């Protein structure tokens, strides 16, 4: 028989007294916080206290998941306190009897579905996979419980330390310190922003949401590398391997006692998985269409660098950590070449590379008209009609931005030349009369002139006799300087009984980019 005056009996009586209140709370009579009892103050309550706790489960928001709540006892056992189902936004609220001066409270989610942040695919929580958060009982009065892969890893560390002989309170305190030192916040008590749902700030909530998005982007990248269906590789699938990795207290890519590296769809886990690689993919996510947060590399890069470079107790002392994106992009403009002359339609080719990846590559011009004012893509490949631009000096600049927001610009200088050369200083003059004297013999006639081009420079002439016969005439050309050259051609005028014969020629002058000028030249010869 159990006496109501025994400790157990008194607790049983207390629980029996509270049962109607639990029912009342479940019907909405208790919206949250402590339920006060007559003659007592909330602050002085000890032992089981009816309390309403709110929380959220996030990979993307996990809906329809079952959250089981239990509290650690002094002997290390867990007493179940109830279950609750998450709503469409991943939120939940449970009212139960919590001993606010007792051991940590465990919240464990199983089941449910979420929309993968990076791929947009619907993910069902795999069988055997759960999300856990361990919360000091005293924190229940002022915190929102958060269930994510990161809170689960914090709980894994605490449970591992407890299994090694620490009290669960000491183990949880150590784990909270380690994870707050790594992330800059406690992952079990900071509600993360949903990067795909709207604006966020670069505070703990925003950075938490961005790291979850980075984890999603990271696993999505693994899936793309292995040609998997979108969402097949996802954070909830990777989580059990990360928990195994942390089984020896550090992220080194190895399960305790097993020298074979852990792998996930061909990817090998390492100490850089949650540091350099997830933060790098968080930067990649910022440039994706899924990002609706408004956060940019400029507002988050320094914080993510701090996470990537963490050397706390969760990671082995070597190798040293590395930045998610350690350098600036390398940018190349392969066409048009610098210090060249171009005309008509030209090919524009630019490309950029970066250790993390190129977010944008934009080509702009000065002195040259580009469709829409700029060219984008990586690589940039385009055909540009230079006749729509003025002849003269021009330039193209290619600016690459990597996922960390680092930029690099390369410029090529060139000259547009769509202006043909000019033919001047013809001697004998065009349309003139040449009378060397009536000798009754054939006469050799030499015509000289100047070819001028102030841009690419002259390159030569071609002469064709068109009357009285059609004959190609050999020419000589000799440059004077970069803009001027002299030319001459010779033809023979047969004896014509001292009469005048008219000769006609077409003189074609070319510059160095094949712009052409055509001059019709006529000369009367009296011989």
Secondary structure, DSSP 4 states (H G I P E B T S, - for coil): ---TTSHHHHHHHHHHHHHHHHHHIIIII--SEE---TT--GGG--SEEEEEEEEEEBTTB-BS-EEEEEEE-TTS-EEEEEEEE--TTSEEEEEEEEETTSS-EEEEEES-EEE-TTT--EEEPPTT--EEEEE-GGGGGT--EEESHHHHHHHHHHHHHHHTT--HHHHHHHHHHHHHHHHSS-TTTSPPP-TTTS---SSHHHHHHHHHHHHHHHHHHHHHHTTPPTTSS-HHHHHHHHHHHGGGSSBSSB-TT--SBPEETTEEP-TTIIIIIHHHHHHHHHTSTT--S---HHHHHHHHHHHHT--STTB-S-SPP--SS-S--EEEEEESPTTEEE-SEEEEEEEEE-SS-EEEEEEEEESS--GGG-EESSSEEEEEEGGGS-SEEEEEEEEEEETTS-EEEEEEEEEE--PPPEEEEEESPTTEEEE----SS-EEEEEEEEEE-SSS-EEEEEEEEEESS-EEE-EEEEE-SSSEEEEEEEEEE---TT-EEEEEEEEEEEETT--EEEEEEEEEEE-
